[in-house]
């Protein structure tokens, strides 16, 4: 029987994710499945990223969309910028949208 992967808790205190700071974030697809290969799907993911980053006071300075993950270089542009809320909302929208289309989790 295969063991479930254990993730190390590497998060800092929540206040480290607030305000005008720079962040490098990597987001992986579930089980590292290569979902990010189709142009239409990638365009949709990037459109959601653009919308949510604006709503949550972040500039996307650079990104690299790979077949099974996404790298982001982000800068908070307000004292109200909250990286944890932004990433949570981005993941919710993309996961739900993907499930609605494919009936699979992202």
C-alpha positions in Angstrom: 0.0 0.0 0.0 1.3 3.4 -1.0 1.9 5.9 1.8 0.4 9.4 1.7 2.8 12.2 1.2 3.5 14.2 4.3 4.0 17.9 3.8 6.2 19.9 6.1 4.7 23.0 7.6 7.1 25.6 6.3 4.8 28.7 6.6 5.9 31.7 8.5 3.7 33.6 11.0 0.7 35.1 9.2 2.0 38.7 9.6 4.9 37.8 7.3 2.4 37.6 4.4 1.0 41.1 4.7 1.8 44.4 3.1 4.3 45.6 0.5 6.6 42.6 0.3 8.0 40.4 -2.4 7.2 36.7 -2.7 8.3 33.8 -4.8 5.5 31.1 -4.8 5.2 27.7 -6.5 1.8 26.1 -6.9 1.6 22.5 -8.0 -1.3 20.6 -9.6 -2.7 17.7 -7.6 -0.4 14.7 -7.8 1.7 16.7 -10.2 -0.5 15.8 -13.2 0.4 17.8 -16.3 -2.8 19.8 -16.6 -1.2 23.0 -17.8 -0.5 21.9 -21.4 -3.5 23.3 -23.3 -3.4 26.9 -24.5 -7.1 27.6 -23.7 -6.8 26.2 -20.2 -3.5 28.1 -19.5 -5.0 31.3 -20.8 -8.0 30.9 -18.4 -5.7 30.2 -15.4 -3.7 33.3 -16.2 -6.9 35.4 -16.6 -7.9 34.2 -13.1 -4.5 35.1 -11.8 -4.7 38.6 -13.2 -8.2 39.2 -11.7 -7.4 37.8 -8.3 -4.0 39.6 -8.0 -5.7 42.9 -8.8 -8.4 42.3 -6.2 -5.9 41.3 -3.5 -3.4 44.2 -4.2 -0.6 42.2 -5.9 1.6 42.9 -8.9 2.6 39.7 -10.8 6.1 40.6 -11.7 6.9 37.3 -13.4 5.4 33.9 -13.9 6.3 30.6 -15.4 3.5 28.2 -16.2 5.0 24.7 -16.4 3.0 21.5 -17.3 2.3 20.6 -13.7 3.1 23.7 -11.7 3.1 27.5 -11.7 5.9 29.8 -10.4 5.0 33.3 -9.4 7.1 36.4 -8.5 4.7 38.7 -6.6 4.9 42.1 -5.0 2.3 43.4 -2.6 1.3 46.9 -3.6 -0.6 48.0 -0.5 -0.6 47.5 3.2 -3.8 45.6 2.6 -2.1 43.0 0.4 -2.5 39.5 2.0 -0.7 36.7 0.3 -2.5 33.9 2.1 -5.9 35.3 1.2 -4.9 35.9 -2.4 -3.4 32.4 -3.0 -6.4 30.8 -1.2 -8.9 32.6 -3.5 -6.8 31.9 -6.6 -6.7 28.2 -5.8 -10.4 28.1 -5.0 -11.4 29.7 -8.3 -9.1 27.6 -10.4 -9.9 24.3 -8.6 -13.6 24.9 -8.8 -13.5 26.0 -12.5 -11.4 23.0 -13.4 -13.7 20.6 -11.6 -16.7 22.2 -13.3 -15.1 21.5 -16.7 -13.3 18.3 -16.2 -15.0 16.7 -13.1 -11.5 16.3 -11.7 -9.6 18.1 -9.0 -6.7 20.3 -9.9 
